[in-house]
Amino acid sequence: MASWAWWMALMVAGMAAAANSQEEAVLQAHFAHPPREYGPVPIWWWSGEPLDLERLRWQMAQMRAGHVYNAIVLNLAPTGPLYGSDPDDPPFLSERWWELLRAVVEEAKAHGQRIWFYDQFGFSGAGLQTRLANAFPECRGWALERRVQEVRGPTSVDLTLPEEALFVAAVGVAAEGSVEPSFLPLALEPASRVTVPAGLWRVMTFFARPSGFDYLNPASARRLLDTVHGEFERRLGEHLGTTIAGSFQDELPTLNSWTPHLPAVFQSRHGYDLRPLLPHLFEDFGPRSAQVRAAFFETAAHLAEEAFFKPLFQWHERHGMLCGYDQMPRDADPVNGQLFYLDYFRTQRWYQAPGNDQHGHAKAHSSLAHLYRRPRVWLEGFYNSGWGQTLEELAELIGRWYQQGSTLYNPHAFYYSTKGGWWEWAPPCTSFRQPYWAHYPLFADYVARLSYLLSQGVHVCDLAVLYPSTTVQGDIRLGQGAGKEARAVREVYWRLVRGLEAAKLDYDILDEESVQRAQVQGGALAISGERYRAVLLPRTTLLWGSTLEQLLRLAAAGGVVVAVGPGPQATVERGPLPLATKEAMQRTFLWVEEPAAAVRLMAERFPPAVSGSVGWLHRRAAGREVFFLVRQEEMEPEVTFRAVGRAELWDPWTGGVRPLAALRTTATSTTLRVPLEAAPTAFVVFNPSVSPRRRLLPSPPRPSLKPLFFPRLWEVELVPTMDNRWGDFAWPPSPGPLPVECRVFRYRWEKEGEDGLAAGWATAPPEGPSWSRVAATFGPYWKVSPPLPADSSPPSGPGEDWGEAVYSLRYGIEKDPLHRHWLGPKGHVPSEFLLLEAAPAGWVRYLWTTVLSEREETVQVRVGAPGGKQLRFQGSVVLEEARGGVAMASVTLQAGRNEIWLRLTYPSQGELRAFVQFAFPWHESIPRWIWGPQGAMRVFLRRTFEVKAVPSEAELTITADNGYKVWLNGVLVGQEEGYGIFFWQQAETFLVASLLRSGSNVLAVEGTNLGGPAGICLRLRLGEETLVSDASWRATDAAP
């Protein structure tokens, strides 16, 4: 019997070894030739110019040449002007857009490429949520608010109740003005009256206000998903999961925290009525308040995941697709994560590729992937890093993020157009527009190898940091944000995780639900293949009871639980901890006051698995110990690993594998010399079943360095690497190489007695203070006075202390800061050519110039500035306006020079921008904001205009601060409730030709604001004519 058992054990071991050997063969083969889905997945912006199918196909061919086999189709201005960019043409989800997308998908299928789509729910949104909320009442979101009225009883109080009133309570006020920890629910009497007993009371009326989209309602979430994902299913269903590989979501809006059925769900989950306890959500009434708030957030997060997040996940699972994200906040901050998404881990776990951009923190998202077995971890990078970024720099950056667990590189970005170098969005465009594109296949394959190998097997680490969401939720007051305790928890959390990283201690971030469903095995918390031997609690004072019970079990079984700062004091279900629980924690937990002490304790008990001056990450795959190493600035070649067996170096640049000889070994460790001098990253893979190689391999001979001397004169040949067939680099488009241009010059004036030619200025380096810089087409157009008090006497002429306004009539202001604000120009030159340095509010500047005219001509002059303005023409004041905005006047230019004086008033402290324009005649007006009188929160506009012949095409583009309704000839054209994702920053365009009629037409607008003056900005294009909101419009706060 014993012999039989021995043979069975031997056979099982042999089968396991064979399986591991086969898995390693697959692992090594795919590392050498990684599957295409692991390569870069760039954003492909379908913006900047009208889309052309031939151009799209050409760009796809360029991608294939660079070994880029994935791309995400994303619209920057999907339904109207946005971020300074013209509306995308065709608009998102239009019939023409679907036609082009189908053609692109079929082209991708023919060439083994994969297309991803962006759902447009978040950043650069298409207004989908707003449109649904306008069309379907069940899609409208809600915010819980209150009104407070202080009264002295006994008395009856008449209340003005909103339609959505939920509950009324009276809170007793102590003599010194502090709130007592008890309150009195009140019954509504007829005519909205309540009665309070003797004493000083604060009567609170709780009500729900419409706000945003309802992500907590399954009906509204179904409609939203059907609008995009359902349409993909109907139109391109045969490609889902194959050529269409997945979708991307970016910066989903803040979730609503209230929905009409929340109280009923709350009671079913927590066993008590929330309505009498609503005051707890807004103020502190003792320890119970934190419990109620945490239970409230738990209920809202549960509703959100059931209504929106789980169906989104299940849709992708059903089609064999991935859904990745870069959400707000990108670092899963313990405070902001709950403010944005109610419970960050609970809602964001429902994605196949959780992630962030380069401003985020990958650890939270790689932890989500580890805990919930998600296949990839998203990294959007590296926007705004600039056009000069090299592949070497990208490789270094990616290594740092992949060390934190990222496994999917999403480059930002590939542009459809750069419009002669004048369209960009958060550059660089890391594509075929770069001179390094011929070398991109090497880089793309490098990324694919990293992504593939780091996606295999399981992550290995000893430490976990508990994500303190429950404690934070207990200190979030509705309408007020996080309290002092929540902010203190956040500080401890970040000091702890940053300290672990500085000590090179790997860790995961653990949510409470993962703790609850884990198994305690051998002194470790086992879940999803991970085994955590220690859990650290960052100032975690409030927990769910089942979480605390599990932590106590872990500590009793020999695991380590460290309370950093105040430890658990209460559970959500039962409140303050009983004495027996406190004593159990004191016996079994470790207690430290500061994060630094916790880090030192962990370094002593659980030293790093890799010792040496390298960054590292440990995974286990195919029976092998896989260590990912990242080069650091000062690196020693010797590295010690907590691993034994035969070691190999897996090179992600080449896909090659070669053995490494052990310098030293112990029963549990191996020391190697790892060559990372020439590459930023490498893999060291151990096979524990094979003895280590003992003999040192001969080091490759060092090349001898000999100086080479070149002749003084070089012959230079310009080799074209930029393809301008589509006008990407110079406008208009042109075949062949780009012309050689020089745009920046150095110049020097000859002073009296100097002869620059004889002195050899043209051949000597243009250095020293005598030389100045100038850019082609840029020059001084105005003389500008220093800032002056408003009561200063007007100057008689430009003085020696006056400066100059320098710009180009073609390019505007050189390196215009507006481009930085909008993350790059969008095919337009900002019209405000005057940029004046900062001055105090109310101060003025004077500007002087002359205008040269070939003949006498009457023209319109327009001056735009945020403050007061006065323009004198040929000595006479022709324009004066105290308000900000655009002012206009007619002037008659004389043949020759015409003198102009301009006085501008600073409306506030800071810089001032302005423009002066002459119309010859004006080809199209610029729409301006029209604001209600005296800061009115509701404004009405009405404009009558004549149409001689109804044009075949007409479009109305409108935005508002915050919401609007617009009618044309009595027909409601569109509306925006004012709680859409980007509010006033986003304009929408409507086709209105069918609503026009010959003769008189009426355009009417109602604008509303949620907390300030209401404003409207619009443009109505009528064939060759254009009607815009401008200074000639007037608004009223009186409803018609």
LOLUM-293714 format. One line per field, with one value per residue (C-alpha): z, y, x. Coordinates in steps of 0.2 Angstrom, whole numbers, plus 5000, padded with zeros to 4 digits. Example, Ala and Ser with C-alpha at 12.3 -4.5 7.8 and 13.67 -1.06 7.14 Angstrom:
BEGIN
pz	c(5039;5036);
py	c(4978;4995);
px	c(5062;5068);
This chain:
BEGIN
pz	c(5000;5005;4988;4978;4987;4983;4965;4964;4972;4959;4945;4950;4952;4935;4927;4936;4930;4912;4913;4920;4906;4893;4900;4901;4882;4878;4890;4881;4864;4867;4875;4859;4848;4859;4853;4845;4858;4870;4860;4862;4861;4856;4856;4838;4839;4825;4826;4818;4800;4791;4790;4774;4772;4761;4774;4788;4778;4775;4793;4798;4786;4795;4811;4805;4799;4816;4824;4831;4829;4841;4841;4851;4841;4851;4847;4855;4850;4847;4845;4844;4847;4862;4870;4855;4842;4828;4829;4823;4806;4805;4823;4835;4831;4815;4800;4792;4807;4808;4789;4792;4807;4798;4784;4797;4806;4790;4785;4802;4800;4783;4791;4808;4817;4832;4835;4852;4854;4867;4875;4877;4894;4902;4896;4880;4882;4869;4880;4880;4899;4897;4882;4890;4906;4896;4886;4899;4917;4925;4919;4929;4944;4961;4975;4993;5000;5015;5021;5039;5049;5067;5078;5097;5103;5108;5091;5074;5059;5041;5028;5010;5004;4987;4977;4981;5000;5009;5028;5041;5058;5072;5080;5098;5100;5117;5125;5119;5101;5099;5092;5105;5100;5099;5087;5085;5069;5065;5057;5043;5047;5034;5024;5027;5045;5059;5078;5089;5108;5120;5117;5103;5087;5070;5058;5044;5028;5017;4999;4983;4969;4951;4947;4933;4927;4938;4938;4953;4943;4932;4919;4916;4916;4903;4892;4893;4889;4875;4867;4863;4867;4861;4845;4843;4846;4833;4819;4822;4832;4821;4825;4844;4853;4837;4827;4840;4855;4869;4874;4884;4898;4903;4918;4921;4929;4948;4953;4960;4978;4979;4970;4974;4979;4990;5007;5003;4998;5013;5025;5016;5018;5035;5044;5049;5041;5034;5033;5052;5052;5037;5049;5052;5033;5035;5053;5067;5081;5090;5085;5076;5062;5055;5055;5046;5033;5030;5028;5016;5005;5005;4999;4985;4979;4979;4968;4956;4954;4951;4939;4929;4933;4933;4917;4909;4914;4909;4892;4889;4896;4885;4870;4875;4876;4888;4896;4902;4911;4917;4930;4942;4954;4945;4960;4969;4983;4999;5000;4982;4977;4988;4983;4965;4964;4982;4985;4973;4974;4974;4958;4949;4951;4937;4923;4914;4914;4928;4927;4927;4917;4921;4935;4944;4955;4947;4964;4967;4950;4949;4966;4959;4945;4957;4969;4956;4943;4929;4915;4911;4920;4910;4908;4898;4895;4892;4887;4888;4889;4873;4855;4859;4869;4863;4863;4875;4887;4884;4888;4905;4909;4905;4916;4931;4929;4924;4941;4949;4940;4924;4909;4895;4887;4880;4871;4870;4856;4837;4829;4813;4808;4814;4801;4795;4813;4820;4828;4843;4859;4874;4863;4858;4844;4846;4828;4810;4812;4822;4815;4825;4817;4807;4824;4832;4829;4841;4854;4851;4852;4868;4875;4870;4879;4895;4894;4890;4903;4917;4913;4916;4932;4949;4958;4974;4989;5008;5012;5010;5015;5019;5008;5022;5012;5026;5039;5026;5021;5039;5039;5023;5025;5010;5002;5013;5008;5019;5037;5047;5051;5033;5028;5042;5036;5018;5025;5034;5019;5007;5020;5022;5004;4999;5013;5008;4990;4996;5006;4990;4999;4987;4993;4987;4992;4999;5000;5014;5003;4998;5016;5020;5006;5009;5017;5032;5028;5037;5044;5028;5020;5004;4989;4970;4971;4982;5000;5011;5027;5034;5033;5038;5044;5040;5054;5051;5065;5057;5048;5044;5057;5046;5041;5059;5063;5048;5053;5071;5064;5053;5068;5079;5065;5066;5053;5056;5058;5060;5066;5061;5072;5080;5077;5075;5087;5080;5067;5055;5061;5080;5084;5097;5100;5115;5128;5123;5105;5111;5122;5108;5096;5110;5112;5093;5083;5082;5086;5079;5079;5063;5046;5046;5061;5052;5036;5047;5056;5039;5032;5047;5047;5028;5019;5000;4989;4979;4987;4977;4968;4956;4956;4955;4954;4958;4949;4948;4931;4924;4939;4937;4948;4937;4943;4933;4936;4933;4931;4943;4942;4952;4950;4957;4945;4960;4964;4977;4975;4987;4975;4971;4955;4938;4933;4916;4909;4898;4887;4882;4869;4859;4866;4869;4884;4891;4907;4922;4933;4952;4961;4978;4984;5001;5005;5000;4990;4975;4970;4952;4941;4931;4915;4915;4909;4891;4895;4907;4911;4911;4918;4928;4928;4941;4938;4956;4950;4941;4951;4948;4936;4946;4933;4929;4910;4903;4902;4885;4880;4883;4867;4866;4864;4851;4846;4828;4820;4806;4794;4798;4783;4783;4768;4774;4765;4771;4771;4771;4785;4786;4774;4770;4758;4770;4776;4793;4794;4782;4774;4760;4758;4746;4740;4742;4756;4766;4761;4772;4783;4794;4805;4819;4816;4826;4821;4826;4822;4815;4826;4820;4814;4813;4797;4801;4784;4786;4804;4798;4808;4795;4798;4817;4829;4834;4852;4865;4871;4855;4846;4847;4842;4830;4823;4805;4803;4821;4825;4835;4831;4846;4859;4876;4892;4909;4920;4927;4940;4932;4937;4928;4915;4897;4890;4875;4866;4869;4881;4883;4896;4885;4879;4863;4858;4847;4837;4820;4809;4803;4819;4833;4849;4849;4861;4865;4883;4877;4868;4885;4893;4879;4878;4861;4846;4838;4820;4825;4829;4845;4840;4856;4849;4863;4879;4893;4909;4925;4934;4949;4946;4940;4933;4915;4900;4885;4868;4852;4834;4816;4803;4785;4772;4753;4751;4760;4766;4780;4790;4806;4821;4835;4852;4863;4881;4898;4905;4900;4884;4875;4857;4850;4831;4823;4839;4842;4854;4843;4855;4874;4884;4903;4902;4897;4880;4862;4857;4839;4830;4812;4806;4790;4786;4777;4763;4772;4791;4804;4822;4835;4854;4865;4884;4892;4910;4921;4928;4940;4946;4933;4914;4902;4884;4870;4852;4839;4822;4807;4795;4776;4777;4792;4784;4800;4817;4833;4846;4863;4880;4884;4903;4913;4922;4939;4940;4937;4938;4924;4908;4893;4875;4860;4842;4826;4810;4791;4779;4761;4755;4766;4764;4761;4777;4793;4810;4827;4839;4857;4875;4891;4909;4915;4906;4892;4881;4864;4852;4834;4827;4843;4841;4855;4846;4861;4879;4892;4910;4916;4925;4910;4911;4905;4907;4898;4891;4878;4864;4855;4836;4830;4811;4810;4791;4792;4805;4795;4784;4772;4780;4799;4810;4829;4840;4858;4872;4891;4901;4919;4931;4946;4957;4948;4933;4918;4901;4883;4869;4851;4833;4819;4802;4788;4772;4768;4782;4801;4816;4833;4850;4852;4860;4851;4860;4877;4890;4903;4919;4916;4909;4893);
py	c(5000;5012;5007;5011;5028;5032;5028;5038;5053;5051;5050;5065;5075;5069;5075;5092;5094;5089;5102;5115;5111;5113;5129;5136;5132;5141;5155;5157;5155;5169;5180;5178;5182;5190;5190;5206;5210;5214;5228;5246;5251;5270;5282;5286;5304;5305;5324;5340;5338;5329;5311;5303;5284;5283;5293;5282;5266;5274;5278;5260;5254;5266;5258;5240;5246;5251;5235;5244;5232;5240;5257;5266;5277;5292;5309;5325;5336;5322;5333;5351;5362;5358;5362;5375;5361;5362;5349;5332;5328;5316;5317;5303;5289;5298;5287;5293;5289;5271;5269;5274;5264;5248;5251;5253;5237;5227;5234;5229;5212;5210;5214;5206;5223;5226;5241;5247;5260;5274;5275;5294;5293;5303;5315;5324;5317;5317;5323;5306;5306;5323;5319;5304;5313;5326;5313;5300;5306;5290;5294;5310;5309;5316;5325;5324;5342;5351;5367;5373;5385;5390;5393;5394;5383;5379;5385;5379;5382;5385;5376;5379;5361;5357;5344;5331;5333;5317;5321;5334;5334;5346;5346;5353;5367;5369;5386;5389;5385;5367;5354;5341;5322;5319;5325;5324;5318;5329;5324;5335;5343;5350;5365;5360;5365;5357;5359;5359;5359;5371;5375;5381;5370;5369;5363;5353;5349;5335;5334;5327;5339;5334;5333;5324;5306;5292;5279;5270;5266;5250;5258;5273;5263;5251;5265;5273;5256;5253;5270;5265;5247;5241;5250;5242;5225;5229;5236;5227;5212;5200;5209;5210;5200;5197;5213;5224;5219;5231;5248;5262;5273;5289;5300;5294;5309;5309;5297;5303;5297;5297;5289;5287;5269;5271;5271;5255;5246;5254;5246;5229;5229;5237;5233;5251;5266;5279;5293;5298;5297;5309;5323;5311;5313;5331;5334;5325;5318;5307;5290;5284;5297;5288;5272;5279;5287;5272;5261;5275;5274;5255;5256;5269;5259;5243;5251;5259;5242;5233;5246;5251;5243;5225;5226;5235;5221;5207;5214;5214;5196;5190;5196;5191;5209;5220;5236;5248;5264;5279;5286;5301;5301;5293;5288;5280;5293;5287;5303;5308;5290;5289;5307;5303;5285;5281;5266;5266;5248;5242;5251;5250;5232;5229;5232;5219;5232;5244;5258;5276;5288;5294;5306;5291;5277;5260;5250;5252;5246;5232;5226;5226;5215;5203;5202;5200;5191;5204;5201;5218;5234;5250;5264;5279;5289;5300;5315;5333;5326;5335;5332;5329;5313;5299;5280;5278;5290;5281;5264;5271;5278;5262;5252;5262;5260;5241;5239;5244;5232;5240;5228;5237;5252;5265;5278;5296;5297;5295;5310;5309;5326;5339;5352;5359;5358;5368;5354;5344;5338;5335;5331;5321;5311;5296;5289;5290;5308;5306;5304;5288;5279;5268;5261;5259;5241;5237;5247;5240;5222;5227;5234;5218;5206;5216;5216;5198;5191;5202;5196;5178;5168;5177;5191;5187;5198;5197;5214;5222;5239;5240;5253;5264;5268;5264;5275;5289;5287;5289;5306;5313;5325;5327;5344;5347;5334;5325;5330;5332;5313;5308;5319;5313;5295;5300;5307;5292;5281;5290;5291;5272;5267;5279;5273;5255;5260;5269;5254;5243;5233;5227;5227;5226;5237;5227;5231;5225;5213;5204;5202;5195;5182;5177;5161;5161;5148;5145;5162;5171;5178;5168;5175;5174;5165;5179;5176;5191;5187;5205;5218;5236;5247;5266;5275;5263;5267;5261;5244;5232;5218;5204;5212;5214;5196;5190;5201;5194;5176;5181;5187;5172;5161;5168;5182;5200;5214;5232;5246;5262;5276;5274;5256;5250;5258;5253;5243;5249;5237;5237;5254;5255;5239;5228;5226;5208;5213;5227;5216;5203;5216;5222;5204;5200;5216;5226;5244;5259;5277;5283;5275;5276;5264;5252;5252;5248;5234;5227;5228;5218;5205;5203;5210;5213;5198;5207;5215;5227;5244;5239;5241;5225;5215;5196;5185;5166;5158;5140;5134;5148;5163;5178;5194;5210;5222;5240;5250;5264;5279;5271;5253;5239;5224;5211;5207;5195;5186;5176;5162;5146;5136;5138;5157;5164;5182;5185;5201;5211;5220;5204;5190;5181;5170;5166;5157;5167;5160;5161;5171;5165;5154;5149;5138;5152;5165;5167;5181;5186;5199;5206;5216;5231;5244;5245;5242;5250;5233;5214;5198;5186;5169;5155;5136;5129;5111;5113;5117;5134;5136;5138;5142;5160;5164;5174;5192;5199;5209;5228;5237;5248;5266;5275;5294;5297;5313;5320;5333;5351;5352;5340;5335;5335;5326;5329;5313;5316;5306;5316;5313;5328;5321;5325;5342;5335;5346;5361;5368;5365;5346;5342;5326;5323;5329;5345;5360;5366;5381;5393;5402;5409;5421;5431;5449;5463;5482;5491;5505;5521;5517;5498;5488;5470;5464;5469;5462;5445;5445;5434;5420;5421;5413;5425;5426;5439;5453;5463;5449;5448;5434;5436;5423;5425;5435;5441;5459;5474;5481;5492;5503;5498;5509;5503;5500;5516;5520;5524;5542;5545;5558;5551;5552;5563;5550;5534;5536;5528;5516;5510;5492;5483;5471;5458;5445;5438;5442;5424;5415;5426;5427;5416;5401;5408;5402;5399;5384;5377;5380;5370;5357;5363;5373;5366;5372;5390;5405;5414;5431;5440;5446;5458;5449;5462;5458;5457;5473;5477;5478;5495;5500;5504;5503;5514;5507;5516;5511;5517;5508;5510;5511;5512;5522;5530;5517;5515;5500;5492;5492;5479;5479;5464;5464;5458;5475;5493;5500;5516;5519;5535;5536;5551;5561;5557;5545;5533;5519;5518;5504;5501;5483;5468;5460;5466;5484;5490;5506;5512;5523;5530;5526;5539;5535;5534;5532;5533;5535;5524;5526;5512;5512;5495;5493;5478;5470;5460;5457;5447;5447;5455;5449;5459;5461;5475;5470;5479;5472;5474;5468;5456;5438;5430;5436;5428;5423;5431;5427;5436;5437;5441;5457;5459;5441;5434;5415;5414;5424;5425;5430;5433;5437;5440;5439;5438;5424;5428;5410;5395;5387;5369;5368;5377;5373;5381;5379;5384;5382;5389;5392;5380;5375;5381;5378;5384;5386;5391;5397;5390;5372;5366;5362;5356;5358;5355;5354;5361;5346;5337;5332;5348;5360;5377;5371;5360;5367;5357;5358;5356;5355;5367;5370;5361;5374;5389;5399;5413;5430;5433;5420;5420;5412;5411;5405;5402;5400;5394;5393;5382;5394;5411;5422;5413;5416;5410;5409;5404;5404;5401;5398;5401;5396;5410;5421;5419;5426;5426;5432;5448;5465;5470;5457;5461;5449;5450;5440;5442;5427;5431);
px	c(5000;5014;5023;5007;5005;5024;5021;5006;5014;5029;5017;5007;5024;5029;5013;5014;5032;5027;5013;5024;5037;5024;5017;5035;5037;5021;5027;5044;5037;5024;5038;5048;5033;5020;5002;4996;4983;4998;5005;5002;4983;4984;4970;4966;4958;4944;4945;4953;4946;4932;4936;4941;4941;4956;4966;4960;4965;4982;4984;4980;4994;5006;5001;5004;5021;5025;5018;5003;4989;4976;4968;4954;4942;4939;4930;4936;4921;4908;4893;4898;4913;4923;4940;4943;4941;4928;4914;4920;4914;4905;4897;4898;4885;4879;4875;4891;4901;4894;4898;4916;4918;4911;4924;4938;4933;4932;4949;4956;4949;4958;4974;4974;4971;4959;4948;4942;4929;4927;4910;4910;4901;4915;4928;4924;4906;4893;4880;4872;4867;4859;4849;4842;4838;4829;4819;4815;4811;4817;4835;4835;4847;4844;4854;4848;4848;4840;4833;4836;4825;4829;4814;4810;4796;4783;4776;4770;4780;4774;4786;4787;4790;4797;4788;4801;4801;4805;4806;4805;4815;4818;4835;4837;4850;4859;4861;4879;4873;4880;4869;4863;4865;4846;4833;4814;4806;4791;4774;4768;4751;4739;4746;4764;4764;4774;4774;4789;4789;4798;4816;4827;4826;4833;4819;4826;4817;4825;4821;4828;4833;4835;4854;4863;4860;4853;4867;4858;4842;4843;4831;4841;4858;4850;4845;4863;4871;4859;4863;4881;4884;4867;4870;4887;4878;4865;4877;4893;4888;4897;4914;4912;4925;4936;4940;4932;4942;4935;4930;4938;4930;4938;4934;4916;4906;4903;4889;4873;4871;4852;4838;4819;4820;4836;4827;4818;4834;4843;4830;4831;4850;4852;4836;4831;4822;4835;4822;4822;4841;4844;4851;4866;4871;4873;4880;4888;4876;4888;4896;4880;4882;4897;4888;4873;4884;4894;4878;4871;4887;4886;4868;4871;4887;4877;4863;4876;4885;4869;4862;4877;4894;4889;4879;4893;4905;4893;4891;4909;4911;4897;4906;4923;4929;4939;4933;4947;4947;4956;4944;4943;4953;4967;4976;4960;4963;4953;4944;4941;4938;4922;4917;4917;4911;4903;4915;4929;4934;4916;4911;4928;4931;4918;4931;4942;4956;4956;4969;4975;4985;5002;4995;4988;4993;4994;4995;4976;4971;4984;4977;4959;4966;4974;4959;4946;4956;4955;4966;4974;4979;4977;4990;4986;5002;5010;5000;5007;5024;5029;5033;5052;5049;5060;5057;5071;5062;5045;5053;5060;5043;5034;5046;5041;5022;5024;5033;5017;5007;5002;5000;4992;5000;4988;4998;4991;4989;4988;4980;4969;4975;4987;4981;4997;5004;4990;4979;4985;4977;4989;5004;5014;5007;5018;5014;5020;5022;5037;5055;5058;5043;5055;5061;5044;5042;5056;5048;5030;5037;5046;5029;5020;5033;5032;5013;5012;5023;5017;4999;5003;5002;4999;5007;5017;5019;5018;5010;4993;4986;4968;4959;4950;4935;4922;4931;4932;4913;4909;4916;4909;4894;4883;4885;4901;4913;4926;4929;4945;4945;4944;4958;4969;4965;4970;4987;4991;4987;4998;5012;5011;5010;5024;5035;5033;5038;5053;5058;5056;5042;5029;5011;4993;4979;4965;4946;4935;4925;4941;4946;4928;4929;4947;4952;4964;4977;4994;4995;4991;4975;4973;4962;4963;4980;4987;4994;4995;5005;5002;4988;4991;4977;4980;4970;4956;4943;4927;4925;4911;4910;4914;4930;4936;4931;4942;4957;4956;4956;4971;4980;4976;4982;4999;4997;5001;4989;4996;4985;4994;4987;4970;4964;4947;4934;4917;4908;4895;4882;4885;4894;4907;4917;4914;4927;4931;4934;4946;4956;4957;4964;4976;4983;4985;4987;5003;5001;5011;5008;5017;5017;5037;5037;5025;5037;5052;5042;5038;5055;5062;5048;5046;5062;5060;5060;5074;5088;5099;5097;5083;5065;5056;5039;5037;5025;5023;5019;5021;5030;5043;5047;5047;5055;5053;5067;5068;5084;5087;5099;5113;5113;5124;5126;5123;5105;5099;5083;5072;5072;5082;5085;5091;5091;5088;5088;5073;5076;5060;5069;5074;5063;5079;5083;5100;5106;5113;5126;5124;5137;5131;5117;5108;5094;5082;5091;5102;5114;5116;5125;5111;5116;5104;5117;5110;5091;5079;5071;5073;5066;5075;5066;5070;5066;5065;5066;5083;5099;5107;5121;5137;5150;5152;5150;5164;5160;5159;5175;5173;5175;5191;5187;5197;5194;5189;5194;5182;5186;5181;5169;5155;5144;5126;5111;5093;5084;5065;5056;5040;5025;5015;5003;4988;4995;5001;5016;5013;4998;4992;4995;5009;5017;5036;5048;5044;5053;5068;5062;5071;5058;5069;5083;5096;5099;5110;5109;5124;5128;5136;5154;5151;5152;5145;5150;5168;5168;5162;5145;5138;5150;5153;5142;5127;5131;5131;5120;5121;5111;5092;5080;5066;5053;5047;5031;5032;5034;5028;5011;5007;5016;5009;5010;5014;4999;4992;4979;4962;4962;4979;4980;4980;4997;5001;5011;5021;5035;5052;5045;5032;5033;5027;5014;5022;5013;5010;4995;4996;5000;4995;5005;5021;5019;5001;4997;4979;4987;4993;4976;4967;4981;4987;4979;4964;4967;4963;4973;4966;4959;4965;4982;4984;4991;4995;5005;4996;4990;4978;4960;4953;4970;4972;4984;4985;4990;4995;4997;4993;4983;4989;4975;4977;4961;4947;4935;4921;4923;4918;4930;4927;4936;4934;4940;4934;4934;4930;4937;4939;4945;4950;4952;4961;4959;4940;4932;4922;4919;4917;4910;4912;4906;4916;4913;4913;4910;4908;4909;4910;4925;4931;4949;4958;4971;4988;4991;4977;4981;4972;4973;4965;4962;4959;4953;4958;4942;4952;4970;4979;4983;4972;4968;4960;4958;4955;4948;4943;4929;4931;4917;4916;4915;4907;4903;4910;4896;4898;4891;4874;4871;4856;4853;4861;4866;4849;4849;4836;4837;4826;4831;4821;4827;4817;4826;4821;4825;4823;4824;4825;4842;4845;4856;4855;4863;4861;4875;4872;4879;4874;4879;4872;4856;4845;4829;4829;4814;4814;4797;4788;4796;4807;4824;4834;4837;4851;4846;4863;4870;4878;4896;4905;4890;4894;4911;4902;4892;4878;4874;4856;4850;4836;4833;4816;4810;4814;4801;4802;4800;4800;4807;4808;4822;4819;4830;4828;4844;4846;4860;4862;4872;4876;4871;4864;4872;4869;4881;4874;4877;4864;4871;4859;4868;4879;4872;4876;4866;4876;4873;4883;4882;4867;4857;4848;4842;4828;4824;4806;4797;4787);
